[in-house]
Structure formats: C-alpha cells, structure tokens
Amino acid sequence: MSTTSQERATAAHRSDEDIRAEVQDRVLPGIEDVDTRLVRAAVDDGVVLLVGRLDWDSQAPVVGRAVAEVSGVREVRNRLRCTWDDVTRFPWHPRLRRVRR
C-alpha cells in the first residue's frame, strides 16, 4: 500500500501532542508480550524519545519499530533500559527464540 502525497502532508502537520498521545495511550499498551507500563514517550518536531525500562533487551527494538509506524513520526530515539540481557549474554535462552519468530 503506497502513501499518497496528501496523507504525507497530513502526517507532517500532525501535532507533537497528538503523536505522543497515540504512542503513549494506544501503541505502547497494544504491544503483545511486552510490559510497557514503565515506558514514556516525548515528542519534539516528530522525533520520538522513548525512555524507561523493559524486562528484556530483545523487546527494545520491537517497541521502537511499533512507534516508528505511527503517522507523523520522523525518527525514534530509543533510550530504553532493560533489566535482562537476552541478546548478548543468553542467546541460547528459549525466550529469545520465541521473541524473534
């Protein structure tokens, strides 16, 4: 599905507060198998800054990709911290294999 120039123009004029509200109230709570209650988003000129804590390192890119899909988002700066490193320290862990599918 391609984006029309009118849709791009509408997205470009979307307010930072509208973007933040959609990310915080709809996108973050809707990500399956990821507890995002400790994640906060700030938006400046379409650039989303994600801060907070997740359980697993492998969840941070999942959250970033979901936020990047929001209309009007130009860039995502992912500053999420994670409690458990399931990417470099425990790549054999079954949870990591489940997340990557």
Backbone bond lengths (Angstrom), bond angles and torsions (degrees), N, CA, C in turn:
res aa  C-N    CA-C-N  psi(-1)  N-CA   C-N-CA  omega(-1)  CA-C   N-CA-C  phi
1 M - - - 1.440 - - 1.525 108.15 -
2 S 1.314 117.56 127.31 1.455 120.47 -178.70 1.525 110.24 -97.48
3 T 1.314 114.28 153.73 1.452 120.97 179.53 1.522 108.64 -93.70
4 T 1.314 116.75 130.26 1.459 119.91 179.09 1.516 109.67 -79.29
5 S 1.328 116.28 162.46 1.465 119.95 179.17 1.520 110.76 -64.42
6 Q 1.326 118.08 -31.58 1.462 120.61 177.96 1.528 110.29 -67.06
7 E 1.339 117.52 -41.52 1.468 120.65 177.83 1.522 110.66 -63.88
8 R 1.330 117.18 -40.65 1.462 120.25 178.08 1.522 110.83 -64.22
9 A 1.321 117.66 -40.90 1.465 121.28 179.51 1.521 110.65 -65.08
10 T 1.333 117.13 -40.72 1.457 120.88 177.83 1.522 110.34 -63.80
11 A 1.322 117.76 -43.82 1.464 121.71 179.36 1.519 110.80 -63.47
12 A 1.331 117.03 -37.46 1.461 120.72 -178.84 1.519 111.43 -66.56
13 H 1.331 117.94 -25.60 1.457 121.32 -178.51 1.524 112.63 -97.67
14 R 1.282 117.70 9.55 1.461 121.71 179.51 1.522 109.32 -73.04
15 S 1.315 116.96 135.59 1.466 119.66 -176.72 1.529 111.03 -72.41
16 D 1.320 114.57 152.21 1.463 120.16 177.54 1.522 110.93 -59.64
17 E 1.324 117.13 -37.54 1.464 120.45 -179.95 1.525 111.07 -66.29
18 D 1.326 117.81 -38.57 1.471 120.41 176.45 1.526 110.92 -63.02
19 I 1.321 116.09 -42.79 1.467 120.73 179.08 1.523 109.77 -63.81
20 R 1.340 116.87 -47.78 1.465 121.05 -179.31 1.528 110.97 -59.35
21 A 1.329 116.22 -44.19 1.465 120.07 -179.17 1.529 111.00 -62.74
22 E 1.328 117.52 -42.16 1.466 119.78 179.21 1.524 111.11 -64.94
23 V 1.330 116.27 -43.83 1.469 120.18 179.47 1.521 110.12 -62.14
24 Q 1.334 116.43 -51.04 1.467 121.18 -173.61 1.529 112.65 -70.97
25 D 1.323 116.78 -40.45 1.464 120.21 -171.73 1.527 114.60 -94.34
26 R 1.341 117.84 -24.98 1.461 119.37 -176.43 1.526 113.35 -117.35
27 V 1.328 116.45 -49.64 1.467 119.72 -172.93 1.527 111.58 -71.72
28 L 1.322 117.76 -54.68 1.472 119.80 -176.65 1.528 112.62 -58.80
29 P 1.339 119.67 -48.44 1.471 118.42 178.90 1.527 113.68 -65.40
30 G 1.329 117.71 -19.65 1.456 120.89 -176.73 1.514 115.39 -88.73
31 I 1.334 117.92 -0.73 1.466 120.25 -179.28 1.526 108.56 -80.83
32 E 1.327 116.20 117.79 1.465 121.30 -176.62 1.522 112.18 -68.13
33 D 1.317 116.04 143.17 1.465 124.28 174.13 1.526 113.69 63.14
34 V 1.334 117.92 18.51 1.462 121.01 178.13 1.523 107.80 -130.65
35 D 1.342 116.34 123.26 1.460 121.18 177.23 1.527 108.01 -84.28
36 T 1.328 116.94 105.54 1.467 121.52 -176.43 1.526 112.38 -105.46
37 R 1.320 117.45 17.77 1.467 119.51 -178.46 1.519 112.94 -62.76
38 L 1.323 118.56 -24.64 1.461 121.70 -179.68 1.526 112.71 -100.76
39 V 1.325 117.38 16.92 1.468 121.93 179.84 1.525 108.96 -104.94
40 R 1.322 116.23 134.91 1.462 122.23 177.20 1.518 109.42 -125.66
41 A 1.319 115.29 148.03 1.461 121.52 179.71 1.520 109.69 -120.54
42 A 1.323 115.30 138.11 1.463 122.50 170.90 1.522 106.16 -124.31
43 V 1.326 116.66 145.36 1.465 120.55 -176.89 1.520 109.33 -129.74
44 D 1.334 115.66 132.33 1.461 122.05 175.93 1.526 108.24 -136.62
45 D 1.316 116.08 112.56 1.463 122.46 179.11 1.535 111.77 55.18
46 G 1.331 116.26 41.70 1.460 121.41 177.95 1.517 115.37 81.99
47 V 1.334 117.04 -1.36 1.468 121.49 178.20 1.528 107.70 -96.47
48 V 1.326 116.32 119.49 1.464 121.69 -177.40 1.521 109.31 -96.51
49 L 1.329 115.69 127.83 1.462 122.60 174.09 1.522 107.28 -105.66
50 L 1.326 116.29 119.64 1.462 121.87 177.67 1.518 109.06 -102.12
51 V 1.322 116.45 125.26 1.460 121.57 176.97 1.521 108.39 -131.56
52 G 1.318 115.55 156.25 1.449 120.37 178.55 1.515 110.97 132.44
53 R 1.327 115.15 -158.84 1.459 120.39 -173.74 1.522 110.93 -133.45
54 L 1.327 113.52 138.72 1.463 122.41 172.85 1.523 108.29 -119.16
55 D 1.319 116.49 166.89 1.460 119.94 178.25 1.527 112.20 -73.79
56 W 1.323 117.88 -47.13 1.461 122.52 -170.24 1.524 111.71 -122.37
57 D 1.338 116.74 142.26 1.467 121.43 176.90 1.526 112.20 -57.35
58 S 1.302 117.38 -36.25 1.466 120.55 -177.42 1.525 112.56 -66.90
59 Q 1.325 117.96 -13.74 1.458 120.99 179.93 1.530 112.73 -82.76
60 A 1.327 118.11 -24.83 1.469 121.26 -176.06 1.530 112.67 -59.12
61 P 1.333 119.95 -47.39 1.466 117.95 178.35 1.529 113.25 -67.52
62 V 1.318 117.49 -28.64 1.467 120.96 177.11 1.526 109.39 -62.81
63 V 1.330 115.86 -45.51 1.465 121.17 179.13 1.529 109.94 -64.77
64 G 1.320 116.87 -45.35 1.460 120.59 179.89 1.515 112.96 -59.15
65 R 1.324 116.94 -42.40 1.470 120.47 179.44 1.530 111.50 -66.19
66 A 1.321 116.91 -39.46 1.471 120.02 179.19 1.527 110.69 -63.65
67 V 1.322 116.90 -41.84 1.466 121.18 -179.97 1.528 110.52 -68.54
68 A 1.313 117.61 -37.12 1.468 121.42 -179.24 1.526 112.23 -62.50
69 E 1.326 117.76 -23.21 1.465 121.89 -179.52 1.527 113.39 -78.50
70 V 1.324 118.01 -9.99 1.463 121.38 -178.11 1.527 109.84 -69.94
71 S 1.306 115.79 135.01 1.464 121.63 179.05 1.533 110.32 -59.52
72 G 1.323 116.14 130.46 1.455 121.49 178.85 1.512 114.48 96.66
73 V 1.336 117.92 -12.34 1.466 121.17 179.18 1.525 108.76 -78.42
74 R 1.331 115.72 123.27 1.461 121.06 179.34 1.522 111.43 -95.02
75 E 1.333 116.45 -30.52 1.468 121.31 -176.57 1.521 108.58 -158.21
76 V 1.329 116.68 150.23 1.461 121.94 174.68 1.517 107.81 -121.22
77 R 1.315 115.94 125.59 1.464 121.92 174.37 1.523 106.76 -107.13
78 N 1.294 115.21 107.17 1.453 122.39 -173.01 1.525 109.48 -93.42
79 R 1.321 116.54 105.12 1.467 122.66 178.96 1.533 110.48 -112.93
80 L 1.318 115.49 29.94 1.460 120.40 -178.51 1.519 110.80 -73.11
81 R 1.309 115.75 137.91 1.465 121.66 175.08 1.521 107.53 -102.52
82 C 1.313 115.27 151.25 1.462 119.85 -175.96 1.523 110.40 -127.55
83 T 1.321 115.25 146.65 1.457 121.23 -179.40 1.519 111.58 -77.17
84 W 1.327 117.44 -41.29 1.465 121.66 -174.55 1.517 111.05 -120.89
85 D 1.331 115.76 133.50 1.462 121.68 177.39 1.523 108.40 -93.03
86 D 1.316 115.98 97.58 1.465 120.24 178.21 1.522 111.18 -101.66
87 V 1.321 117.14 10.70 1.460 121.14 -179.07 1.524 110.76 -101.92
88 T 1.321 117.83 -53.29 1.466 120.01 -176.84 1.520 113.66 -99.96
89 R 1.321 118.01 -30.49 1.465 119.32 -176.10 1.516 113.55 -89.39
90 F 1.318 117.29 -33.54 1.460 120.80 -175.75 1.528 111.63 -131.87
91 P 1.336 118.67 55.46 1.468 119.26 -176.91 1.524 113.48 -65.45
92 W 1.307 117.65 -16.95 1.461 122.00 179.89 1.520 111.94 -82.65
93 H 1.324 116.97 -10.98 1.458 121.72 -173.88 1.535 110.34 -63.09
94 P 1.345 118.57 135.15 1.469 120.90 -177.36 1.523 113.53 -61.11
95 R 1.333 117.91 -27.45 1.455 120.51 179.55 1.525 110.55 -63.23
96 L 1.319 117.60 -39.08 1.462 121.27 -179.85 1.525 110.02 -64.16
97 R 1.303 117.57 -43.59 1.460 119.95 179.40 1.527 110.50 -60.60
98 R 1.324 117.11 -36.80 1.464 121.00 -179.88 1.528 110.65 -68.86
99 V 1.329 118.58 -39.71 1.459 122.33 -178.37 1.517 111.01 -67.17
100 R 1.313 118.60 -37.88 1.465 122.05 -174.50 1.524 113.77 -75.57
101 R 1.292 118.77 -13.96 1.476 121.03 -177.79 1.490 112.43 -68.52
